[in-house]
Amino acid sequence: MEIVLANDAFAGVGGSETYLLTVAEHLQRLGHEPTIYARICGPMADLAIARGVPVARQSSCLPSSCDVVVAQDGAMAYELGERWPEAPQVFVAHSPIFDLQLPPVFPGVASAIVVLSDRVEQRIRAMAGSQEIVRLRQPIDAERLFPRGAPRSRPQRALLLGNYLQADVRRVISDAWKSMGVEIVQVGQPTTELLDPESEIAAADIVVGKGRAVLDAMACGRPAYIYDMFGADGWVTPEHYHLQEADGFAGLALPVVLDEQKLRRDLNDYDPLMGQANRKLILMHHLASTHVHELVGLFRRLAPRAPAPTLPHREFARLIRLRWGADAELIKLRLALASMSEKINALTTELEVNHERSGTEDAGLPAHARQTANLKEH
């Protein structure tokens, strides 16, 4: 199927942008022809192209035909509804807060609305309109996001991941946890944006954030802590997962108020095995492949006409893109291995030098002092 996935902006790192890229990649793996269309492009568009997903930066670059439109904001929904009035449109609603991300109420534009949490579904059902509403769960690429080592038995580093941890909210958690010996690192606005946060997640014992940032951390086998300026629920646990997922991991699922004292108590409850439980929850409920299978079922129900057979040159192009993606991942792993080998060699050399120095210093000691030093070593 020829599928156009649209977002007004595809520049910075955000939940809706990451969703679009994840879905496009998995549609492509199934043999479909996805094209991402955005008015504002930037690093996320460059990343998609690097992964072999076509990106149309202007309407003239869109494909000539389209079987299904996937829109994520009202502006794109109306624009592409006018361009392809016969193509069914699936609107993915991500937020109950921003009006731009609400579906069009004008009849005949969106055929179905996909929601990714009960909280967003409640908002959509309150709107005027009679479109079908489909509840799915956030898709996570568990092949790209996977555990790289285990969190430490005692937490040493917490990663604040996301775009909404600022000002006093950030200060409160930083003051509480720094005083208990935990290093605080932040990625996302207003500090540093990362297209691929896997390495930063792997270096942390705890990931703090909301929404998709929490799910990324869970996929990487890290204890995840829901906390930001909009709300805070604390640790993700199997006991509270269903309530937190229904809330979209937005921090408003539980009747708790996280002040500095509660933050300290929660840090004392840290358990590295939380990471294993979180990884299992992702594999059970959030696999991107499962999400896309459900989307394709919806597409085929809305557009029952048989799609045109895949042309040989398109299939060869798809296979080459997939091969390049695998090669790029292999190169990335080789570079990481080389970097780790250099660090190991440097540490080995440092240990040898220290051992030689220690031996030289011991040789200058009286015999009874050397015996005492040897006894302490053993």
C-alpha positions as CSV (number, residue, x, y, z in Angstrom):
1,M,0.0,0.0,0.0
2,E,1.1,3.6,-0.7
3,I,0.8,5.4,2.7
4,V,1.5,9.0,3.4
5,L,2.3,9.8,7.1
6,A,2.1,13.5,7.8
7,N,3.1,15.8,10.6
8,D,3.3,19.6,10.5
9,A,6.8,19.5,11.9
10,F,9.4,16.8,11.6
11,A,12.4,18.6,12.9
12,G,13.1,18.1,16.6
13,V,12.9,15.0,18.8
14,G,9.4,14.5,20.2
15,G,6.8,11.8,20.9
16,S,4.7,12.3,17.8
17,E,7.8,12.6,15.5
18,T,9.3,9.4,17.0
19,Y,6.0,7.6,16.5
20,L,5.8,8.6,12.9
21,L,9.3,7.3,12.1
22,T,8.8,4.1,14.1
23,V,5.6,3.3,12.2
24,A,7.1,4.2,8.8
25,E,10.1,1.9,9.3
26,H,7.9,-1.0,10.3
27,L,5.5,-0.4,7.4
28,Q,8.4,-0.5,5.1
29,R,9.7,-3.8,6.5
30,L,6.3,-5.3,5.7
31,G,6.6,-4.3,2.0
32,H,4.4,-1.2,2.1
33,E,5.5,2.2,0.6
34,P,5.5,4.8,3.4
35,T,6.3,8.5,2.7
36,I,6.7,11.0,5.5
37,Y,5.4,14.5,4.7
38,A,6.1,17.6,6.8
39,R,6.1,21.3,6.3
40,I,9.0,22.0,8.8
41,C,11.9,19.6,8.5
42,G,15.1,19.2,10.4
43,P,17.3,16.6,12.1
44,M,14.4,14.1,12.5
45,A,13.8,14.2,8.7
46,D,17.5,13.7,8.1
47,L,17.4,10.7,10.4
48,A,14.5,9.2,8.6
49,I,16.2,9.5,5.3
50,A,19.4,8.0,6.7
51,R,17.3,5.0,7.7
52,G,15.9,4.7,4.2
53,V,12.4,6.2,4.8
54,P,11.4,8.7,2.0
55,V,10.6,12.2,3.3
56,A,8.7,14.8,1.2
57,R,9.7,18.3,2.3
58,Q,7.1,19.9,0.1
59,S,3.8,18.9,-1.5
60,S,5.4,18.6,-5.0
61,C,7.5,15.7,-3.7
62,L,4.5,13.7,-2.6
63,P,3.7,10.4,-4.5
64,S,1.2,10.6,-7.3
65,S,-1.2,8.2,-5.6
66,C,-2.1,7.4,-2.1
67,D,-4.0,4.4,-0.6
68,V,-4.2,5.7,3.0
69,V,-3.3,9.0,4.8
70,V,-2.0,9.0,8.4
71,A,-2.2,12.5,9.8
72,Q,-1.2,13.7,13.3
73,D,-2.4,17.3,13.3
74,G,-5.4,19.2,12.0
75,A,-3.6,21.3,9.4
76,M,-2.1,18.2,7.6
77,A,-5.4,16.4,7.9
78,Y,-7.3,19.1,6.0
79,E,-4.5,19.6,3.4
80,L,-4.2,16.0,2.5
81,G,-7.9,15.4,2.7
82,E,-8.3,18.0,-0.1
83,R,-5.4,16.4,-2.1
84,W,-6.7,12.8,-1.9
85,P,-10.4,13.1,-1.0
86,E,-11.0,9.4,-2.0
87,A,-8.2,8.0,0.2
88,P,-9.3,7.0,3.8
89,Q,-7.6,9.0,6.5
90,V,-6.5,7.7,9.9
91,F,-5.8,10.4,12.4
92,V,-3.5,9.6,15.3
93,A,-4.3,11.8,18.3
94,H,-1.3,12.2,20.6
95,S,-2.3,15.0,23.0
96,P,-5.4,16.3,24.8
97,I,-3.7,19.6,25.4
98,F,-2.7,21.1,22.1
99,D,-5.5,22.0,19.7
100,L,-3.2,21.5,16.7
101,Q,-3.1,17.8,17.5
102,L,-6.8,17.3,17.8
103,P,-8.6,15.7,14.8
104,P,-10.8,17.6,12.4
105,V,-14.5,17.7,13.3
106,F,-15.6,18.5,9.8
107,P,-17.2,15.3,8.4
108,G,-15.6,13.3,5.7
109,V,-12.0,14.1,6.5
110,A,-10.8,11.5,9.1
111,S,-12.2,8.0,8.6
112,A,-10.9,6.7,12.0
113,I,-9.1,8.2,14.9
114,V,-6.3,6.2,16.7
115,V,-5.7,7.1,20.4
116,L,-2.8,5.8,22.4
117,S,-4.1,6.3,25.9
118,D,-7.5,6.4,27.8
119,R,-6.8,10.0,28.7
120,V,-6.7,11.1,25.1
121,E,-9.6,8.9,24.2
122,Q,-11.8,10.6,26.8
123,R,-11.0,14.0,25.2
124,I,-11.7,12.7,21.6
125,R,-15.0,11.2,22.6
126,A,-16.1,14.5,24.0
127,M,-15.5,16.3,20.7
128,A,-18.2,16.8,18.1
129,G,-17.9,14.1,15.4
130,S,-18.8,10.5,14.9
131,Q,-15.6,8.9,13.5
132,E,-14.5,5.5,14.6
133,I,-12.1,5.6,17.6
134,V,-9.4,2.8,17.8
135,R,-7.4,2.4,21.0
136,L,-3.9,1.1,20.5
137,R,-0.7,1.3,22.7
138,Q,2.4,3.2,22.0
139,P,4.8,1.3,19.7
140,I,8.4,0.8,20.7
141,D,11.1,-0.6,18.5
142,A,12.5,-3.1,21.0
143,E,15.1,-4.3,18.5
144,R,16.8,-0.9,18.4
145,L,16.0,-0.1,22.0
146,F,17.4,-2.9,24.1
147,P,19.3,-3.4,27.4
148,R,23.0,-2.5,27.1
149,G,24.3,-3.8,30.4
150,A,22.4,-3.7,33.7
151,P,21.7,-0.8,36.1
152,R,24.0,-0.7,39.1
153,S,22.9,-2.3,42.4
154,R,23.0,1.2,43.9
155,P,22.0,4.1,41.7
156,Q,24.8,6.5,40.7
157,R,23.4,8.3,37.7
158,A,19.9,9.5,36.8
159,L,19.0,10.7,33.3
160,L,16.3,13.4,33.0
161,L,15.0,12.6,29.5
162,G,12.4,14.8,27.8
163,N,11.5,18.4,26.9
164,Y,9.4,19.4,29.9
165,L,11.7,19.1,33.0
166,Q,12.6,22.7,33.6
167,A,12.9,25.4,36.3
168,D,11.7,24.5,39.8
169,V,10.5,21.0,38.9
170,R,14.0,20.1,37.8
171,R,15.6,21.8,40.8
172,V,13.5,19.8,43.3
173,I,14.5,16.4,42.0
174,S,18.1,17.5,41.4
175,D,18.5,18.7,45.0
176,A,16.8,15.7,46.5
177,W,18.8,13.1,44.6
178,K,22.1,14.8,44.4
179,S,22.3,15.1,48.1
180,M,22.0,11.3,48.2
181,G,25.0,10.8,45.9
182,V,23.2,10.5,42.5
183,E,24.6,12.3,39.5
184,I,21.9,14.1,37.5
185,V,22.2,14.4,33.7
186,Q,19.6,16.0,31.4
187,V,18.9,15.4,27.7
188,G,16.2,17.2,25.8
189,Q,15.0,20.8,25.8
190,P,16.3,23.2,27.0
191,T,19.7,21.4,27.2
192,T,20.7,18.9,24.6
193,E,18.6,17.0,22.1
194,L,19.6,13.5,21.0
195,L,18.2,11.7,18.0
196,D,19.4,8.4,19.5
197,P,19.3,8.5,23.3
198,E,20.2,4.8,23.7
199,S,23.8,5.5,24.8
200,E,22.7,8.0,27.4
201,I,20.0,5.6,28.7
202,A,22.6,2.8,28.9
203,A,24.9,5.0,31.0
204,A,22.2,5.7,33.5
205,D,20.7,3.7,36.3
206,I,17.4,5.6,36.4
207,V,15.6,7.4,33.7
208,V,13.2,10.2,34.7
209,G,10.6,11.6,32.3
210,K,7.1,11.2,30.9
211,G,5.3,9.6,27.9
212,R,7.5,8.0,25.3
213,A,10.7,8.8,27.2
214,V,9.5,6.5,29.9
215,L,8.8,3.7,27.4
216,D,12.2,4.1,25.8
217,A,13.8,3.6,29.2
218,M,11.7,0.6,29.9
219,A,12.7,-1.0,26.6
220,C,16.4,-0.4,27.5
221,G,15.9,-2.3,30.8
222,R,16.1,0.7,33.1
223,P,14.1,1.6,36.2
224,A,11.8,4.4,35.0
225,Y,10.5,7.3,37.1
226,I,7.5,9.4,35.9
227,Y,8.1,13.0,36.8
228,D,7.8,16.3,35.0
229,M,6.1,19.7,35.2
230,F,2.7,18.3,34.3
231,G,2.5,15.5,36.8
232,A,4.4,12.8,38.7
233,D,3.6,9.2,39.5
234,G,7.0,7.9,40.6
235,W,8.3,4.4,39.7
236,V,6.8,2.4,36.9
237,T,5.9,-1.0,38.3
238,P,3.9,-4.0,37.2
239,E,1.4,-3.1,39.9
240,H,0.7,0.4,38.6
241,Y,1.5,-0.2,34.9
242,H,-2.1,-0.4,33.6
243,L,-3.1,2.8,35.3
244,Q,0.0,4.6,34.2
245,E,-0.3,3.3,30.6
246,A,-4.0,4.4,30.5
247,D,-2.8,7.8,31.5
248,G,-0.2,7.8,28.7
249,F,2.6,7.9,31.4
250,A,1.8,11.5,31.9
251,G,2.1,11.5,35.7
252,L,-1.6,11.9,36.6
253,A,-2.6,8.3,37.2
254,L,-1.9,8.0,40.9
255,P,-3.1,10.2,43.8
256,V,0.4,11.1,45.0
257,V,2.2,14.4,45.4
258,L,6.0,14.2,45.0
259,D,7.8,16.6,47.2
260,E,11.5,16.5,48.1
261,Q,10.8,14.1,51.0
262,K,8.8,11.7,48.8
263,L,11.6,11.8,46.2
264,R,14.1,10.8,48.8
265,R,12.0,7.9,50.0
266,D,11.4,6.7,46.4
267,L,15.1,6.7,45.7
268,N,15.6,4.4,48.7
269,D,13.1,2.0,47.1
270,Y,15.3,1.8,44.0
271,D,15.8,-1.8,42.8
272,P,17.8,-2.6,39.6
273,L,15.4,-5.5,38.9
274,M,12.8,-2.9,38.0
275,G,14.6,-2.7,34.7
276,Q,13.9,-6.4,33.9
277,A,10.3,-6.0,34.8
278,N,10.0,-2.9,32.6
279,R,11.6,-4.7,29.6
280,K,9.1,-7.5,29.9
281,L,6.2,-5.0,30.0
282,I,7.4,-3.6,26.7
283,L,7.7,-7.0,25.1
284,M,4.2,-7.9,26.3
285,H,2.3,-4.7,25.4
286,H,4.3,-2.3,23.2
287,L,6.1,-4.0,20.3
288,A,6.1,-1.8,17.3
289,S,5.5,-4.8,15.0
290,T,2.3,-5.6,16.8
291,H,1.1,-2.0,16.7
292,V,1.8,-1.8,12.9
293,H,0.0,-5.1,12.3
294,E,-3.1,-3.6,13.9
295,L,-2.7,-0.4,11.9
296,V,-2.4,-2.4,8.6
297,G,-5.6,-4.3,9.5
298,L,-7.4,-1.0,10.0
299,F,-6.0,0.4,6.7
300,R,-7.2,-2.7,4.8
301,R,-10.7,-2.4,6.4
302,L,-10.9,1.3,5.4
303,A,-9.4,0.8,1.9
304,P,-10.6,-2.7,0.9
305,R,-9.6,-2.4,-2.7
306,A,-6.6,-4.5,-3.5
307,P,-3.4,-2.4,-3.8
308,A,-1.4,-2.5,-7.0
309,P,1.2,-5.3,-7.1
310,T,4.6,-4.2,-5.9
311,L,6.8,-3.3,-8.8
312,P,10.2,-5.2,-9.0
313,H,12.3,-2.0,-8.8
314,R,10.4,-0.8,-5.7
315,E,10.9,-4.1,-4.0
316,F,14.7,-4.1,-4.8
317,A,14.9,-0.6,-3.5
318,R,13.2,-1.6,-0.3
319,L,15.5,-4.6,0.2
320,I,18.6,-2.5,-0.4
321,R,17.4,0.1,2.1
322,L,16.8,-2.6,4.7
323,R,20.3,-4.0,4.0
324,W,21.8,-0.5,4.4
325,G,20.0,-0.1,7.7
326,A,21.6,-3.4,8.9
327,D,25.0,-2.4,7.6
328,A,24.7,1.0,9.4
329,E,23.8,-0.7,12.6
330,L,26.8,-3.1,12.2
331,I,29.1,-0.1,11.7
332,K,27.7,1.6,14.8
333,L,28.3,-1.5,16.9
334,R,31.8,-1.9,15.5
335,L,32.7,1.7,16.4
336,A,31.2,1.1,19.9
337,L,33.3,-2.1,20.3
338,A,36.5,-0.3,19.1
339,S,35.8,2.5,21.6
340,M,35.3,0.1,24.4
341,S,38.5,-1.9,23.5
342,E,40.5,1.4,23.7
343,K,39.1,2.1,27.1
344,I,39.9,-1.4,28.3
345,N,43.4,-1.2,26.9
346,A,43.9,2.2,28.6
347,L,42.7,0.9,32.0
348,T,44.9,-2.2,31.6
349,T,47.9,-0.1,31.0
350,E,47.1,2.1,33.9
351,L,46.7,-0.9,36.2
352,E,50.1,-2.3,35.0
353,V,51.8,1.1,35.7
354,N,50.3,1.3,39.1
355,H,51.3,-2.3,39.9
356,E,54.9,-1.6,38.8
357,R,55.0,1.6,40.9
358,S,53.6,-0.3,43.9
359,G,56.3,-3.0,43.5
360,T,59.0,-0.4,43.3
361,E,57.8,1.4,46.4
362,D,57.5,-1.9,48.3
363,A,61.1,-2.8,47.3
364,G,62.4,0.3,49.1
365,L,60.7,-0.7,52.4
366,P,62.4,-2.6,55.2
367,A,61.8,-6.4,55.2
368,H,59.3,-6.3,58.1
369,A,57.3,-3.5,56.4
370,R,57.1,-5.5,53.1
371,Q,55.8,-8.5,55.0
372,T,53.1,-6.3,56.7
373,A,52.1,-4.9,53.3
374,N,51.9,-8.4,51.8
375,L,49.7,-9.5,54.7
376,K,47.3,-6.6,54.1
377,E,47.0,-7.4,50.4
378,H,46.1,-11.0,51.2
